[in-house]
Amino acid sequence: MVLLVLLSIQSFKLGGIFPLLLVFGLIFGFLLEKGQVCFTSAFRDLWTVGRTQMAKAIIIGMALSTIGTFAFIQLGVVQKILWAGPNSLIGGLIFGIGIVIAGGCETGWMYRAVEGQVHYMIVGIGNVIGSILVIVSWDKLAPLLTNETQKINLLSTFGDYGGLTITYIGLMLLFLFVLYYEKRYFAKSKKGI
């Protein structure tokens, strides 16, 4: 804490953007830790123990960020739409399996490591090593794994408000599925008792 305070004082003396980044990082880290935000636990716990609070919170967060992104697009900010190839599927599977084995996602292992949980400190070291391996090998792997496919933009396909509506319908269906699964999971649990 003393080092953090000294770093903060020195960075504010120097000016620039670093003090803002430091303050944002502290606030963001505090919110992640206090909220116990972890995408892995949100979806893992949904299936394993029927806990749905974090899954619901993530869907609501996606709905809020969607309207924010839509507002920026309407203000003229250029959209960045990327194609998805085999790299997305392979990376998603490797990452998904890895974070379940590790017990936490990117944000989850960070705040748990800072809380003093040694297991997550080891997970963090593995995460850094894995990221370095991807960076070092990406130039050789990219041509094999990335195939440019047609980009899909809901806003250009269905119009601005049509694309927004389709996105919200998808999020609403996902939210309703989580509610249904929660009710079904706990109904099964009561019968088993």
C-alpha positions, 0 to 999 in steps of 0.5 A: 500500500505504501508503494502504491501511495508513493507511485500515485503521488509521483505519477500525479506530479509527472502529469500525463495520462498515467494518473488517470489510468492508475485511478481507473485501474484501482477503481476497476480492480476494487469493483472486480474484487468486491463484486467477485466478477468472474466469467468462468464462475458465472457459466460454470456455476450455472451448470454445476450448482445452479447459481445464476446471479453472476450470469444474470449480471453479465447478461445485464452488463452486455445489454448496457454495453450494447446500448452504449456501443450503439450510441457511439456508432450513432455518433459516428464512431467507426465500427470494428468488425472482425471475421471469425475463423478456426482460430476462434473455435480452437482458442475458445476451446483451449481457453475455456478448458484452461480457465475451468481447470485453473478455476478462474478467468482473467479477472478472477485469477487476478483478484484472487491472487491479490487476495493471497490465494497461492493457487491463483498466483501460479495460475497467473504465472501460467497465464503470462507464460501462455500469452508469451508463447502465443505471441512468439508463435502467432506469426507461424500459426496465423496463416494456418488458423485464420481464414477470412470469412464474410463479416456479419454486421447486424446493423448493416444487414437489418438496419440500425434499430433492426440490428439493435432489436435482434441483439436485445432479443438474443440477450433476452432469450439468454436471460430467460433461459438462465431463469428457466434453468435456475427454476428447473435446477432448484426444482430438481434439487428439492425433489432429490432431498 
